[in-house]
Amino acid sequence: MRLGLLGSGNMASALARGIGEPALCFDPVADRARALADELGGEAVPDAATLAERADVVVLGHKPGQLASAARDAAGARAVVSILGGVTVAQLREAYPDRPVVRLMPNTPAGVGKGVVAVAIEADATPSDEETALRAELLELLRRCATVVELPEAQMAGATAVFGVLPAYVSLFAEATVDAAVRHGMTPADAGRMVAAGIEGSAALLRAQDHDTLAVRRGVTSPGGSTARGLRALDRGGLREAVQDAFDAVVDVA
């Protein structure tokens, strides 16, 4: 399957790096397309029409508001995979009629082989044999770099709020922790290494505990101990409410 990346922004680039196959690349910013193509061992092409003509599957990585204009430019696409936030399968079918389409949402850790990808299941629809074959081959590629979860399309916005934005949230928490450590005398480099390793270990522990968040917290928290004091401070600061507000804000636009 030869992929053609229509747009080479952060999400499309991360997904392509994780899959690790040479790809055709087009971006209105030609230098960006060339840089990504060089990294992938692929090729930058001069326009969207050439991309559509030469790729087996066109991956839509442009801005969601550019769907109609991009579809005109890439009208010859034989099959389409979309990573456009908020763009439904119905909208994709309207833009690219009579062709197999798949909607998915990755996150940027796919670029280092640790991603999550949600793949939409269209309600009340029976995919064509061609679309079923595309989906199967695509899932095989995605599993190289991500945990793949197939979800009803109505849950895609919620999935984005769960994992799509999580690298930014975790990074913000890490940044705040490093800042606090520096305030108490550590160097930024030492604090940064400890925080990154601590986050990685915490994620591994959560997996080992079958994603039981309460069990992980109880395993670290002694009554009246330092962890308990820290958790109470986070609760007083409104951490849970802030997470709920952030989730709702993302779902509103995803």
Buried (B, 14 or more C-beta within 10 A) or exposed (E): BEBBBBBBBEBBBBBBBBBEEEBBBBBEEEEBBBBBBEBBEBBBBEEBBBBBBBBBBBBBBBEBEBBEEBBEBBEBBBBBBBBBBEBBBBBBBEBBEEBBBBBBBBBBBBBEEBBBBBBBBBEEEEBEEEBEEBBEBBBEBBEEBBBBBEBEBEBBBBBBBBBBBBBEEBEEEBEEBBEEBBEEEBEEEEBBEBBBEEBEEEEEEBEEBEEEEEEBEEEBBEEEEEEBEEBEEEEEEEEEEEEEEBBEEBBEEB
